[in-house]
Amino acid sequence: MAESVYHVDPNHSRLRLAVMGSMALGFVLGAVGLPLLLRGLAAGGVPVLLGIVLGILLAAVFAAISERVLQRIWPSGRTLAVTERGVTLREKNGDEIAVEWAGEVDVTAWAFVIATRRAWVPKGWLCTALRLQQGETVVIPYAFIKPDAARDLPSWRAFEELIPRKQAEEVGEAVFAAQEGLRAAEEERWWIGVEMQGEDFAAVVAAVTRHVPGWPEGVR
């Protein structure tokens, strides 16, 4: 049976800590090391402000490079496998959580705009999530992707836009209250969701579209 295995949680806590360390190293080298070198090469002194600017720039460069490299060589140890039988989340300790296509699968899909820039997610990108439930078993893959890429997702029209709480008055109480279940799913994603790369998430959505009868209705 063909199996597609995707590494999840590309920005796991150990990687983020390593990136923060590289940022600190870059700042120190830029704020202290480069000015010392320049002082040795120049007749005059190097302004403190220039050292700070160099430190910030070098910290940003170190962070970007280390994040990109580490994501490729340092996986979290968790994977999401997709087969013709179902979806299986495999933990580092060997435990598995499986949702099988043969049984009844409840699917919820939603998305929301990232309003402020995060450490590894640009402002304006979308968080797209898919909640798969079978009995008491729940698997929630999600991804941060560009708006254009989101519109190319399989069955994109099935992803409901999650309304932020600060816009509750704008949309009206009835509309906001109708998304109570969706907000509960989003809170659940925060705790147990598994982050994926955008292209991997698209493959999972395509598999769900193929294998879950009736989802999404009228969208295939």
C-alpha positions in Angstrom: 0.0 0.0 0.0 1.5 3.3 -1.1 2.2 5.6 1.8 3.1 9.3 1.8 4.9 10.4 5.0 5.1 14.1 5.9 7.3 15.6 8.6 5.2 17.8 10.8 5.9 20.7 13.3 8.8 22.2 11.1 9.1 25.0 13.7 9.4 22.8 16.7 10.5 24.2 20.1 14.1 23.0 19.9 14.5 24.5 16.4 13.1 27.8 17.6 15.5 27.8 20.5 18.4 27.2 18.1 17.2 30.0 15.9 17.0 32.4 18.8 20.6 31.4 19.7 21.8 32.1 16.2 20.1 35.5 16.4 21.9 36.3 19.6 25.2 35.2 18.1 24.6 37.3 15.0 23.8 40.3 17.1 26.9 40.0 19.2 29.1 39.5 16.1 27.5 42.5 14.5 27.3 44.8 17.4 30.7 43.9 18.9 32.8 41.9 16.5 32.4 43.9 13.3 33.0 47.3 15.1 36.2 45.9 16.6 37.3 44.8 13.2 36.4 48.1 11.6 38.3 50.0 14.4 41.4 48.1 13.4 41.0 49.0 9.8 39.8 52.6 10.2 41.7 55.5 11.6 38.7 56.8 13.7 36.3 55.1 16.0 33.1 53.3 15.0 29.9 54.8 16.4 27.9 52.7 18.8 24.8 53.2 16.8 26.5 51.6 13.8 27.4 48.6 15.8 23.8 48.2 17.0 22.5 48.5 13.4 25.1 45.9 12.2 24.1 43.6 15.1 20.4 43.8 14.1 21.1 43.1 10.5 23.4 40.2 11.2 21.0 38.8 13.7 18.2 38.8 11.0 20.5 37.1 8.5 21.7 34.5 10.9 18.1 33.7 11.9 16.8 33.4 8.3 19.7 31.1 7.3 19.6 28.9 10.4 15.8 28.5 10.2 15.9 27.5 6.6 18.8 25.0 7.0 17.6 23.5 10.3 14.1 22.9 9.0 15.6 20.6 6.4 18.0 18.7 8.6 16.4 18.7 12.0 12.8 17.3 11.9 10.6 17.2 15.0 10.4 13.4 15.0 6.6 13.5 14.4 5.1 12.5 11.1 1.7 12.3 9.4 1.3 9.4 7.0 -1.5 9.3 4.4 -2.5 6.1 2.6 -5.5 4.6 0.8 -6.5 3.4 4.2 -6.4 6.7 6.2 -4.4 9.3 8.0 -2.0 8.3 10.8 -0.2 10.7 13.2 3.0 9.1 14.5 4.5 10.5 17.7 8.2 10.4 18.5 7.6 7.7 21.2 6.0 5.4 18.6 2.4 6.1 19.6 -0.1 6.4 16.7 -3.4 8.2 16.2 -5.3 7.0 13.1 -8.3 8.1 11.2 -9.5 5.5 8.7 -11.4 6.4 5.5 -13.6 3.3 5.9 -15.3 4.7 9.0 -17.4 7.8 9.4 -15.1 10.9 9.3 -16.3 14.3 10.4 -14.4 17.1 8.6 -14.2 20.7 9.6 -12.1 23.2 7.6 -11.4 26.8 8.4 -8.9 29.6 7.8 -8.0 33.1 9.2 -5.7 35.9 8.3 -2.5 36.4 10.4 -3.1 40.0 11.6 0.4 40.7 13.0 3.7 39.3 12.0 4.9 36.3 14.0 8.5 35.0 14.3 8.1 32.7 11.2 4.8 33.8 9.7 4.5 37.0 7.7 1.5 39.3 8.3 -1.3 38.7 5.8 -0.6 35.0 5.4 -3.4 32.6 6.2 -3.6 29.8 8.8 -5.5 27.0 7.2 -6.7 24.1 9.3 -8.5 20.8 8.8 -10.0 18.9 11.7 -10.6 15.2 11.2 -12.6 13.4 13.8 -13.6 9.7 14.0 -15.3 8.8 17.2 -13.0 10.1 20.0 -10.0 10.3 17.7 -9.1 13.8 16.4 -6.2 14.8 14.1 -5.8 18.5 13.2 -3.2 19.3 10.4 -2.7 22.9 9.6 -0.4 25.2 7.6 0.6 28.9 7.3 0.4 29.8 3.6 0.2 32.7 1.3 -3.3 33.8 0.2 -2.7 32.9 -3.4 -1.6 29.4 -2.4 -4.6 29.0 -0.2 -7.0 29.7 -3.1 -5.2 26.9 -4.9 -6.0 24.4 -2.2 -8.2 21.5 -3.1 -11.8 22.2 -2.0 -10.8 25.7 -0.9 -14.4 26.9 -0.9 -15.1 24.5 2.0 -12.7 26.5 4.3 -14.8 28.8 6.4 -13.2 32.1 7.3 -13.0 32.4 11.1 -14.2 35.8 12.3 -11.9 37.4 14.9 -13.5 38.3 18.2 -12.7 42.0 17.7 -15.0 42.0 14.6 -17.9 40.5 16.5 -19.8 43.8 16.6 -19.2 44.4 12.9 -20.7 41.1 11.7 -23.5 40.9 14.2 -24.1 38.7 17.2 -26.0 36.0 15.3 -23.2 35.6 12.7 -20.5 35.5 15.3 -22.4 33.1 17.6 -22.8 30.7 14.6 -19.1 30.1 14.7 -18.8 29.0 18.3 -18.0 25.5 17.2 -15.4 26.8 14.8 -13.7 28.8 17.6 -13.7 25.7 19.7 -12.0 23.8 16.9 -9.4 26.6 16.6 -8.6 26.4 20.3 -8.2 22.7 19.9 -5.8 23.3 17.0 -3.7 25.5 19.3 -3.2 22.6 21.7 -3.1 19.4 19.6 -2.7 20.6 16.0 0.2 19.5 13.8 1.8 22.1 11.6 2.7 21.2 8.1 4.4 22.7 5.1 2.0 24.3 2.7 2.4 21.8 -0.1 2.2 18.8 2.3 -1.0 20.2 3.8 -2.5 20.6 0.3 -1.8 16.9 -0.3 -3.6 16.0 2.9 -6.6 18.1 1.8 -6.6 16.4 -1.6 -6.6 13.0 0.1 -9.5 14.0 2.4 -11.5 15.3 -0.7 -10.9 11.9 -2.5 -11.7 9.6 0.4 -14.4 11.2 2.6 -17.8 10.7 0.9 -19.8 13.9 0.7 -17.1 16.2 1.7 -17.2 18.9 0.7 -20.7 18.8 -0.6 -21.0 20.5 -3.9 -17.3 21.5 -4.0 -15.5 18.6 -5.7 
